[in-house]
């Protein structure tokens, strides 16, 4: 039986411009890879899925300053992140930024879209 994937395969929540197109500093792959690892190794499967899926789909499109803001979010507690991303709770000002908004939009889209596996809809 094919395994269902609960998240979109690409990040489709913002303009499709690369960091170079926008004139931003291009971050190193080491930084991206470290953030990807941290996103998938939070300690609970729920947190891993919440942050790791977003990282898989969207880290490549983030510029260096956005990666730094994402890294700051990874330092927050899991219950806070769940509330800010899925629960709609207002985050503190230092975490209310574009990357958190991207996370919210990513998961809103994933939650409201039917689950798909290999292009087939699993839900009506």
C-alpha positions in Angstrom: 0.0 0.0 0.0 1.5 3.4 -0.9 2.3 5.7 1.9 0.2 8.8 2.0 2.1 12.1 2.1 0.4 14.8 4.1 2.2 17.8 2.8 2.6 19.4 -0.6 5.8 18.5 -2.4 6.8 22.1 -3.1 6.5 25.3 -1.2 3.8 27.4 -3.0 3.2 30.1 -0.5 5.1 33.1 -1.9 6.6 34.6 -5.1 8.7 32.2 -7.1 11.9 34.3 -7.0 15.2 33.0 -6.0 17.4 34.8 -3.4 19.7 35.9 -6.2 16.7 37.4 -8.1 15.8 39.4 -5.1 19.4 40.7 -4.5 19.8 38.9 -1.1 22.9 37.1 0.2 23.0 33.5 -0.8 23.3 31.2 2.3 25.6 28.2 2.3 24.3 24.7 1.9 25.9 23.8 5.3 23.5 26.2 7.0 20.5 24.8 5.1 21.5 21.2 5.8 21.9 22.0 9.5 18.5 23.6 9.6 17.0 20.7 7.7 18.5 18.2 10.2 17.3 20.2 13.2 13.8 20.4 11.7 13.5 16.6 11.4 15.1 15.9 14.8 12.9 17.8 17.3 12.2 14.9 19.6 8.6 14.2 18.7 7.2 12.9 15.5 4.5 15.6 15.4 7.2 18.4 15.6 9.4 16.6 13.1 6.5 16.5 10.6 5.4 20.0 11.3 8.8 21.6 10.8 10.6 19.0 8.7 8.0 18.9 5.9 8.1 22.6 5.6 11.9 22.6 5.6 12.0 19.9 2.9 9.7 22.0 0.7 10.7 25.5 1.4 14.2 26.0 2.8 15.7 26.1 -0.7 13.7 29.3 -1.5 14.6 31.1 1.7 17.3 33.8 1.8 20.0 34.0 4.5 18.0 36.4 6.8 14.9 34.1 6.5 17.0 31.1 7.3 18.2 32.9 10.5 14.6 33.7 11.4 13.6 30.0 10.8 16.5 29.0 13.0 15.2 31.3 15.8 11.9 29.5 15.5 13.6 26.2 15.9 14.8 27.4 19.3 11.2 27.9 20.5 9.3 25.2 22.4 7.2 22.7 20.5 3.9 23.7 22.3 4.5 27.4 21.4 5.2 26.5 17.8 2.1 24.4 17.5 -0.1 27.2 18.9 1.5 29.8 16.6 1.4 27.7 13.4 -1.7 25.6 13.8 -3.7 27.1 16.7 -3.7 30.6 15.5 -2.3 32.0 18.7 -0.5 35.3 18.4 3.3 34.9 18.7 5.5 37.4 20.5 6.7 40.2 18.3 10.2 38.8 17.8 8.7 35.7 16.2 5.8 37.4 14.2 7.6 37.6 10.9 7.5 36.4 7.3 8.9 32.9 8.0 6.2 32.1 10.6 3.6 33.4 8.1 5.1 31.1 5.5 4.8 28.2 7.9 1.2 29.0 8.7 0.3 29.3 5.0 2.1 26.1 4.2 0.2 24.1 6.8 -3.1 25.9 6.1 -2.7 24.7 2.4 -1.7 21.2 3.5 -4.6 20.9 5.9 -7.2 22.2 3.5 -6.0 20.1 0.5 -6.9 16.5 0.0 -4.2 13.9 0.8 -2.5 12.6 -2.3 -0.2 9.7 -3.0 1.4 9.4 -6.4 -1.0 11.9 -7.9 -4.1 10.1 -6.7 -6.6 11.7 -4.3 -7.1 9.6 -1.2 -9.9 11.7 0.2 -13.1 12.7 -1.6 
